[in-house]
Amino acid sequence: MRLICILFLAGVFGLQAQGNHAYWQQHADYDMEVSMDVETFQYTGAQTLVYTNNSPDTLNRVFYHMYFNAFQPGSEMDMRLQSVEDPDRRMTTEGRSRIAALSPEEIGYLRASALKQDGVPVEGTLEGTVLVVPLNAPILPGGKTTFEMAFEGQVPLQIRRSGRNSSEGVALSMSQWYPKMAEYDFEGWHADPYIAREFHGVWADFDVKLTLDKEYVVGGTGYLQNPQEIGHGYEKPGSKVSRQKGKTLTWHFKAPNVHDFMWGADPEYIHDIYPMPNGPDLHFFYKNKPELLENWKNLQPKTAEAMDFFNKNIGPYPYEQYSVVQGGDGGMEYAMSTLITGERSFESLVGVMVHEMAHSWFQHVLATNESRHEWMDEGFTSFISSLCMNQIMARDNENPFSGSYNGYLSLATSGREQPMATHADRYSFNSGYGISAYSKGAVFLAQLGYIIGQDKLIATLKRYYNDFKFKHPTPNDFIRSAEKVSGMELEWYLTDWTQTTNTIDYGIESVEANGNATSITLKRIGLMPMPIDVLVVFKDNSQKTYYAPLRMMYGEKENPYPGIDREVLEDWPWAQSEYTIEVNAPKDQILAILIDPSQLMADIAPENNGWQAE
């Protein structure tokens, strides 16, 4: 197993991009000026949004996400919190919804007070967390239109992801805070209400001016345009700060080619910059508390190590800056940044940073639709962050994914599993979503390494990233990258693992003497097919593996154990439930037999995978 971990980390030759040119993406240009009252936590804003319709379709209406409206008694988020059997503990007090208890001064809201399309007023209808806007004039294929919106909002008490006055005393965690255009793609509009989790957004360029109390330090998405006016650690060493007069400062940020914009702010933030030799600059914002200083200082070189790891094993981070901001309610990724809670052990602080940073590749550059394919973000992130933590924290864990496998097996054998294709908001219980998205999603990759080979898996991740960055890829896009790298047909794997709850269960049916040979009969018990590795250990301490490729793969992997002799057998057709391996040795010379010595196949009944001589 140690060899497997080494192979995961080994470099592979770069692959030329083979982008799918049939893809198109919508685009938005946001120009926003926002004023925040830090006493009332109310804010006003003016937004100009230039929307480019790169689709082949004529659009007769658009949708805006107005996320803060979720934090009101009676919202869909509140109703879901009160009805689900295992509500998020961060959002409840003594089992009761914290949203239901919010007063008018504590709720969140986001409202459009005026809206124009190309200078002409339009009327929208606010339906919970979505503003539906019929257009005065349709947006033709290839056309552009300009929306001008005046909006007002109130920051809710910190309950989930965003909010004010967090449990760690952070004043403002500003995510999902602005009117955000919904994504339109080849599947149509994705105007999902904000009920529980995941997001999808339009690639955009942001130009944002934030005006608030000058004692506050701001960090998050984007490059600060006026550091000499701001100070607070942004100015170059030795340069003079020329602050604006008055009680407020205006922070001017630009963020190119992102699909979200987050910021955190607090008057007690320490701001550190940790430049990496070849970029990017790493920014850290954390409360000035003595008990935090050591961990947050030590976090900085570990963040650089994680950045190097992901650059090597996925692909180059495309921005010049990344910010780690104390705030929120746990950890949540955003464009060029993350919000994480900071009052943790050092191991936990590094772990949450690593996980959220890994999202920068899988969610904020590749940007799958998290509501539809949440496992492609959370699962892939869990997989690569487990490998990263194993290296940068020197854990030396022979199977970094054991926790993911254990989580998946507990769900798969519970009788309550739903397919991974389930919409993120519509799992019957929260832990079912969590295990499916995080654990089963991570196992999808680890097990794919078992099927195609570990070196091919890392090569697949690199090709996938190179081919589909900034393109909102789908599950089929990923599996096609894996097919191109491996030379195998893998549609069967994608279908069974993500669209069904079929399980893997292979067993040793019998071991019979056959003259001077031994017949080992294997049985497929579960519905899901897999190729099979079998290790035979002989009493003289020699070993040999037998590999039965799955016929529908139309290919085979290289020997994963180059130090052990391997025999490649005839393909095993899925419809054939039993398969016999002939070993050229008497039964009394065999000590033990084991299906899948790597333990990377997620067999739900491993107890029937082994045989031992009496």
C-alpha positions in Angstrom: 0.0 0.0 0.0 3.0 2.3 0.7 3.9 1.9 -3.0 0.4 3.1 -4.0 0.8 6.4 -2.0 4.2 7.0 -3.6 2.7 6.5 -7.0 -0.1 9.0 -6.3 2.5 11.7 -5.6 4.8 10.8 -8.5 4.9 13.4 -11.4 3.7 12.4 -14.8 4.4 14.0 -18.2 2.2 16.9 -19.1 -0.7 16.4 -21.6 -1.7 18.8 -24.3 -5.1 20.4 -23.8 -8.0 18.8 -25.8 -10.7 21.2 -24.9 -14.2 20.5 -26.1 -14.9 23.5 -28.4 -18.6 22.8 -28.5 -18.9 24.2 -25.0 -20.0 27.8 -24.3 -20.1 29.8 -21.2 -22.2 32.8 -20.2 -20.3 35.9 -18.9 -21.0 38.7 -16.6 -19.2 41.9 -15.7 -20.1 43.2 -12.2 -19.4 46.8 -11.1 -20.6 47.4 -7.5 -20.4 50.2 -5.0 -21.5 49.2 -1.5 -21.8 51.1 1.8 -21.9 49.2 5.1 -23.1 50.5 8.4 -21.2 48.5 11.0 -23.5 49.6 13.7 -26.8 48.3 12.2 -25.2 45.8 9.8 -27.3 47.2 7.0 -25.9 48.1 3.7 -26.9 49.7 0.4 -25.4 49.1 -3.0 -25.5 50.0 -6.7 -24.8 47.2 -9.2 -24.2 47.5 -12.9 -24.1 44.1 -14.5 -23.2 43.6 -18.2 -24.5 40.1 -19.2 -23.3 38.4 -22.3 -25.4 35.6 -23.8 -22.9 33.2 -25.4 -25.6 30.5 -25.6 -27.4 29.6 -28.8 -30.7 30.4 -27.1 -32.8 33.6 -26.8 -33.4 34.5 -23.2 -36.7 36.1 -22.2 -36.0 36.3 -18.5 -33.2 36.2 -16.0 -32.9 35.1 -12.3 -30.9 36.6 -9.5 -29.9 34.8 -6.3 -30.8 36.8 -3.2 -29.3 34.5 -0.7 -29.6 36.5 2.5 -33.4 36.1 2.4 -32.8 32.5 3.6 -32.1 33.8 7.1 -35.7 34.7 7.9 -38.3 32.7 9.9 -40.4 30.7 7.6 -37.9 30.6 4.7 -37.3 27.4 2.9 -34.0 27.0 4.7 -35.8 27.4 8.0 -38.5 24.9 7.0 -36.0 22.4 5.9 -34.0 22.8 9.2 -37.2 22.1 11.2 -38.2 19.1 9.2 -35.0 17.1 8.5 -34.3 14.4 11.0 -30.6 15.4 11.6 -30.4 19.2 11.3 -27.0 20.9 11.1 -26.0 21.5 14.7 -24.5 24.8 13.8 -27.9 26.0 12.9 -29.8 24.8 15.9 -30.0 25.5 19.6 -31.3 22.6 21.8 -32.6 21.0 18.6 -34.5 24.1 17.5 -33.9 26.2 14.4 -31.9 29.3 15.1 -33.4 30.9 12.0 -36.9 30.6 13.5 -35.8 32.6 16.5 -34.3 35.6 14.7 -35.8 39.0 15.4 -36.4 41.6 12.7 -33.1 43.3 13.7 -31.2 39.9 13.4 -32.6 38.4 10.2 -30.9 38.7 6.8 -32.5 40.2 3.8 -31.5 41.3 0.3 -33.9 43.4 -1.8 -33.7 45.2 -5.2 -35.1 48.7 -4.7 -34.8 49.6 -8.4 -33.8 47.6 -11.6 -33.3 48.7 -15.2 -32.5 46.8 -18.3 -30.6 49.0 -20.8 -31.9 52.1 -19.1 -35.5 51.0 -19.0 -37.2 49.9 -15.7 -38.1 46.3 -15.3 -40.2 44.6 -12.6 -39.0 41.5 -10.9 -40.8 39.2 -8.5 -39.0 38.1 -5.4 -39.7 34.5 -4.6 -37.8 33.6 -1.4 -34.1 33.6 -2.3 -34.6 34.1 -6.1 -35.6 37.3 -8.0 -37.4 36.4 -11.2 -37.0 39.1 -13.8 -39.0 39.1 -17.1 -37.1 41.1 -19.6 -38.3 44.2 -21.6 -36.3 43.0 -24.5 -35.0 39.4 -25.1 -31.2 38.8 -25.0 -30.4 37.2 -28.4 -27.7 34.6 -28.9 -24.4 36.5 -28.9 -26.1 39.6 -27.5 -25.4 41.7 -24.4 -27.6 43.6 -22.1 -26.9 45.9 -19.1 -28.7 45.7 -15.8 -28.6 48.5 -13.3 -29.8 47.6 -9.8 -30.0 49.5 -6.5 -30.2 47.1 -3.6 -30.3 47.0 0.1 -29.5 44.3 2.6 -29.1 43.4 6.2 -26.4 40.9 7.4 -28.0 38.2 9.5 -26.6 36.9 12.7 -23.9 34.3 11.9 -25.8 31.0 11.4 -24.5 29.4 8.3 -21.5 30.4 6.2 -22.2 34.1 6.2 -23.3 36.6 8.8 -22.3 39.0 11.5 -20.8 38.5 15.0 -19.6 34.9 14.6 -19.0 32.6 17.6 -15.3 33.6 17.4 -16.2 37.3 17.4 -15.6 38.0 13.7 -17.8 41.0 12.8 -18.5 40.4 9.1 -18.4 37.1 7.1 -19.7 38.4 3.8 -20.5 35.5 1.5 -23.6 35.1 -0.7 -24.2 38.8 0.1 -24.9 40.5 -3.3 -27.5 40.0 -6.0 -25.9 37.3 -8.1 -27.0 36.3 -11.6 -28.0 32.7 -11.8 -26.1 30.4 -14.2 -27.6 29.4 -17.6 -25.9 26.6 -19.4 -26.7 23.7 -21.8 -29.2 22.3 -19.2 -31.0 25.7 -18.9 -31.4 28.0 -15.9 -30.1 26.9 -12.5 -32.1 29.2 -10.3 -32.0 26.9 -7.2 -33.4 28.4 -4.0 -31.0 28.6 -1.1 -32.2 25.8 1.1 -29.1 24.1 2.5 -25.9 24.1 0.5 -24.1 24.1 -2.8 -23.8 26.8 -5.5 -23.3 27.4 -9.2 -22.3 30.7 -10.9 -21.5 32.6 -14.0 -17.9 33.3 -14.9 -17.5 37.0 -14.3 -15.1 39.9 -13.8 -15.8 41.9 -10.6 -15.0 45.5 -9.8 -16.2 46.1 -6.3 -15.9 49.2 -4.0 -16.7 48.6 -0.3 -17.1 51.6 2.0 -17.1 51.0 5.8 -15.6 52.1 9.1 -11.9 52.8 8.6 -10.9 50.7 11.6 -12.1 47.6 9.8 -9.6 45.4 7.9 -11.0 43.7 4.8 -9.8 40.5 3.1 -11.2 38.0 0.6 -11.7 37.8 -3.1 -9.8 40.0 -5.5 -6.8 42.3 -5.8 -6.8 45.5 -3.8 -6.5 48.5 -6.2 -5.8 51.3 -3.7 -3.4 49.8 -1.1 -1.7 53.2 -0.4 -5.0 54.7 0.7 -5.9 51.7 2.8 -2.8 50.6 4.7 -3.7 47.7 7.1 -0.7 45.7 5.8 -1.6 46.0 2.1 0.9 48.8 1.4 4.5 47.9 0.2 7.1 48.0 3.0 8.5 51.4 3.5 5.9 53.2 1.5 3.7 56.0 2.8 0.0 55.5 3.5 -2.3 58.4 2.4 -5.6 57.5 4.0 -8.9 59.1 2.9 -10.3 61.7 5.4 -13.4 60.9 7.4 -14.7 57.9 9.4 -14.8 55.5 6.5 -12.5 54.0 3.9 -13.4 52.7 0.5 -11.7 49.5 -0.5 -11.5 48.9 -4.2 -11.1 45.3 -5.4 -10.9 43.7 -8.8 -11.3 40.0 -9.4 -11.0 38.6 -12.9 -12.6 35.4 -14.2 -14.3 34.2 -11.0 -17.8 33.1 -10.3 -18.2 34.5 -6.8 -17.0 37.3 -4.5 -16.5 37.0 -0.8 -15.1 39.3 1.9 -14.5 39.3 5.6 -14.0 42.3 7.8 -13.1 43.0 11.4 -11.4 45.8 13.3 -9.2 43.3 15.1 -7.8 41.4 12.1 -4.1 40.9 11.8 -3.1 40.9 8.2 0.0 38.9 7.2 1.3 38.4 3.6 3.4 35.3 2.9 4.8 35.6 -0.6 5.7 32.3 -2.4 8.9 32.4 -4.6 7.0 31.7 -7.8 3.6 33.1 -6.6 0.9 33.5 -5.5 1.0 35.8 -2.5 -0.8 34.2 0.4 -2.8 36.6 2.6 -3.9 35.7 6.2 -6.6 37.6 8.2 -7.2 36.5 11.8 -8.3 37.9 15.1 -5.6 39.6 17.3 -5.9 37.1 20.2 -2.8 35.8 22.0 -4.1 32.2 21.8 -4.3 32.3 18.0 -1.0 33.8 17.1 1.3 30.8 17.1 -1.1 28.6 15.1 -1.8 31.2 12.5 1.8 32.0 12.1 2.7 28.3 11.7 -0.2 27.9 9.3 1.4 30.1 6.7 4.3 27.9 5.5 1.9 24.9 5.6 -0.4 26.8 3.3 2.5 27.3 0.9 3.3 23.6 1.0 -0.3 22.8 0.2 -0.3 25.2 -2.7 2.8 23.5 -4.1 1.2 20.1 -3.6 -1.9 21.0 -5.5 0.0 22.8 -8.3 2.0 19.6 -8.8 -0.7 17.1 -8.6 -3.7 18.9 -10.3 -2.4 21.9 -12.2 -1.2 25.5 -11.8 -3.3 27.8 -9.6 -4.3 30.6 -12.1 -4.5 33.6 -9.8 -1.8 35.8 -8.2 -3.3 35.7 -4.7 -5.0 33.5 -2.2 -6.5 34.6 1.1 -7.2 32.6 4.3 -9.8 34.6 6.3 -11.0 33.8 9.8 -14.8 33.8 9.8 -17.8 31.8 8.9 -18.9 28.7 10.8 -16.4 26.0 9.9 -14.8 26.2 6.5 -16.2 27.3 3.1 -14.4 27.9 -0.1 -14.8 31.1 -2.2 -13.1 32.6 -5.2 -9.4 33.2 -4.5 -10.1 32.8 -0.8 -11.7 30.8 2.0 -13.5 31.5 5.3 -12.4 29.2 8.2 -13.0 29.2 11.9 -9.7 29.8 13.6 -9.9 28.7 17.2 -8.7 25.1 16.5 -5.8 22.8 17.2 -3.0 23.3 14.8 -3.7 19.9 13.1 -7.3 20.9 12.6 -6.4 24.4 11.4 -4.1 23.0 8.7 -6.8 20.4 7.8 -9.6 22.8 7.2 -7.2 25.2 5.3 -6.0 22.3 3.1 -9.6 21.1 2.3 -10.9 24.6 1.5 -7.8 25.4 -0.6 -8.3 22.3 -2.7 -11.7 23.6 -3.6 -9.9 26.4 -5.5 -9.2 23.8 -8.2 -12.3 21.6 -8.2 -14.9 24.3 -7.5 -13.5 27.7 -8.3 -11.5 26.8 -11.5 -13.3 23.7 -12.8 -16.6 24.8 -11.2 -18.9 21.9 -11.5 -22.6 22.4 -10.8 -22.4 21.6 -7.0 -26.2 21.3 -6.7 -26.3 18.6 -9.4 -22.9 17.0 -9.0 -21.8 17.9 -5.5 -19.5 14.7 -5.3 -17.3 16.0 -8.1 -16.4 19.0 -5.9 -16.6 17.6 -2.3 -15.4 14.1 -3.1 -12.5 15.1 -5.4 -11.5 17.7 -2.8 -11.6 15.2 0.0 -9.5 12.8 -2.0 -6.7 15.2 -2.9 -6.7 16.9 0.5 -6.3 13.5 2.2 -3.2 12.9 0.1 -1.9 16.4 0.8 -2.4 16.1 4.5 -0.6 12.7 4.5 2.4 14.4 2.9 2.7 17.9 4.5 1.8 16.7 8.0 4.0 13.6 7.7 1.2 11.2 8.7 2.7 8.3 6.8 -0.7 6.7 6.6 -0.6 3.7 4.2 -4.3 4.3 3.3 -5.1 8.0 3.5 -8.6 7.3 2.3 -9.6 4.8 5.0 -12.0 7.2 6.6 -13.8 7.8 3.3 -14.1 4.0 2.7 -15.5 3.5 6.2 -18.0 6.3 5.8 -19.2 4.9 2.5 -19.5 1.3 3.7 -21.6 2.4 6.7 -24.1 4.2 4.4 -24.1 1.4 1.7 -25.0 -1.2 4.3 -27.6 0.9 6.1 -30.4 0.4 3.5 -30.8 4.2 3.3 -28.4 5.2 0.6 -29.6 7.4 -2.3 -27.8 7.7 -5.7 -25.0 10.3 -5.9 -27.0 11.9 -8.7 -29.5 13.1 -6.1 -29.8 16.9 -6.0 -27.7 18.3 -3.1 -30.8 19.7 -1.3 -33.0 16.6 -1.7 -31.3 13.9 0.3 -33.6 12.4 2.9 -31.2 13.2 5.7 -28.1 15.4 6.0 -25.6 12.7 6.9 -26.7 10.8 3.8 -25.7 13.9 1.7 -22.4 14.2 3.6 -21.3 10.6 3.1 -22.4 10.5 -0.5 -20.7 13.8 -1.5 -17.6 13.6 0.6 -16.9 9.9 1.3 -18.4 8.1 -1.7 -17.1 10.9 -3.9 -13.5 10.4 -2.6 -13.8 6.6 -3.0 -14.9 7.2 -6.6 -11.4 8.5 -7.3 -9.4 6.2 -5.1 -11.2 3.2 -6.6 -10.7 4.5 -10.1 -7.0 4.3 -9.3 -7.6 0.6 -8.6 -9.2 0.2 -11.9 -6.9 2.1 -14.2 -3.7 2.3 -12.1 -2.5 5.0 -9.7 -0.2 6.8 -12.2 -3.1 6.9 -14.7 -5.3 8.4 -12.0 -3.0 11.4 -11.3 -2.5 11.8 -15.1 -6.3 11.8 -15.4 -6.7 14.6 -12.8 -4.1 16.7 -14.6 -5.7 16.2 -18.0 -9.2 16.9 -16.6 -8.0 20.1 -15.1 -6.1 21.2 -18.2 -9.0 20.4 -20.5 -11.9 21.7 -18.5 -10.7 24.6 -16.3 -13.2 27.5 -16.5 -15.8 25.3 -18.3 -18.2 23.9 -15.7 -17.5 20.2 -16.5 -19.9 17.4 -16.0 -19.4 13.8 -14.8 -19.2 12.6 -18.4 -16.4 15.1 -19.1 -14.3 13.7 -16.2 -14.8 10.1 -17.2 -13.9 10.9 -20.8 -10.6 12.3 -19.6 -10.0 9.1 -17.7 -10.8 7.0 -20.8 -8.4 9.1 -22.9 -5.6 8.6 -20.4 -6.2 4.9 -19.6 -7.3 3.6 -22.9 -10.3 1.9 -21.2 -14.0 2.2 -21.5 -15.3 3.5 -18.2 -19.0 4.5 -18.7 -20.1 1.5 -16.7 -18.1 2.7 -13.7 -19.6 6.2 -13.8 -23.1 4.8 -14.2 -23.1 2.3 -11.5 -21.2 4.3 -8.9 -23.0 7.6 -9.3 -26.5 6.9 -10.7 -27.4 3.8 -8.8 -26.9 2.3 -5.3 -25.6 -0.9 -6.7 -22.8 -2.3 -4.5 -19.6 -4.3 -5.0 -19.4 -7.7 -3.4 -17.1 -10.4 -4.7 -16.2 -13.5 -2.7 -14.2 -16.7 -2.8 -16.7 -19.4 -3.4 -14.4 -22.4 -3.2 -10.8 -23.6 -3.3 -10.5 -27.1 -4.7 -7.6 -29.4 -5.4 -7.4 -30.3 -9.1 -4.6 -32.9 -9.4 -1.3 -30.9 -9.3 -3.3 -27.7 -9.7 -5.8 -25.7 -7.6 -9.1 -24.3 -8.8 -10.2 -21.0 -7.1 -13.8 -20.1 -7.8 -14.8 -16.5 -7.4 -18.4 -15.2 -7.2 -19.9 -11.9 -8.0 -22.6 -11.3 -5.4 -23.3 -7.6 -5.8 -24.7 -6.0 -8.9 -21.8 -3.7 -9.6 -19.0 -5.1 -11.8 -15.3 -4.7 -11.2 -12.0 -6.0 -12.5 -10.5 -8.4 -9.9 -7.0 -8.7 -8.5 -6.3 -11.9 -6.5 -3.2 -12.5 -4.4 -2.0 -16.0 -3.8 0.6 -16.6 -1.0 2.4 -19.9 -1.1 3.8 -21.8 1.9 7.3 -21.2 0.6 6.6 -17.4 1.1 6.5 -16.7 -2.7 3.5 -14.7 -4.0 1.7 -14.3 -7.3 -1.2 -12.2 -8.4 -3.9 -13.1 -10.9 -5.7 -10.3 -12.7 -9.2 -10.8 -14.3 -10.0 -7.7 -16.4 -13.7 -6.8 -16.7 -14.7 -7.5 -20.2 -16.7 -4.2 -20.6 -13.5 -2.2 -19.9 -11.9 -3.4 -23.2 -8.5 -2.8 -21.6 -6.3 -3.7 -18.7 -4.2 -1.9 -16.2 -0.5 -2.3 -15.7 0.8 -4.5 -12.9 0.3 -2.5 -9.7 2.8 -4.7 -7.9 5.9 -4.8 -10.1 7.8 -6.8 -7.5 5.3 -9.7 -7.7 4.8 -12.0 -10.6 1.4 -11.5 -12.3 -0.8 -13.6 -14.6 -3.3 -11.8 -16.7 -6.4 -13.9 -17.2 -9.3 -14.0 -19.7 -11.8 -11.1 -19.3 -14.6 -11.7 -16.8 -18.0 -10.9 -18.4 -20.4 -9.2 -15.9 -23.3 -11.5 -16.7 -21.1 -14.5 -15.7 -21.6 -14.6 -11.9 -18.8 -17.1 -11.3 -15.2 -17.2 -12.5 -12.5 -19.9 -11.9 -8.8 -19.3 -11.7 -6.5 -22.2 -12.2 -3.3 -22.0 -10.1 -0.5 -24.2 -11.2 0.3 -25.5 -7.7 -1.2 -28.1 -5.4 -3.7 -26.9 -2.9 -1.5 -28.0 0.0 1.2 -25.6 -1.1 -1.1 -22.5 -0.8 -1.1 -20.6 2.4 -3.6 -17.8 1.7 -5.7 -16.2 -1.0 -6.9 -12.6 -1.0 -9.2 -10.6 -3.3 -7.9 -7.1 -3.8 -4.7 -6.8 -1.7 -4.7 -3.0 -2.2 -8.0 -2.7 -0.2 -9.1 0.0 -2.7 -12.1 -1.8 -4.0 -15.1 -0.8 -1.9 -16.4 -4.3 -1.4 -19.2 -4.1 1.1 -18.5 -7.7 2.5 -14.7 -8.0 2.8 -15.1 -11.0 5.2 -15.6 -13.3 2.2 -12.6 -12.0 0.3 -10.0 -14.2 1.9 -9.1 -17.8 2.3 -6.5 -19.4 4.5 -5.2 -22.9 4.7 -6.3 -24.8 7.8 
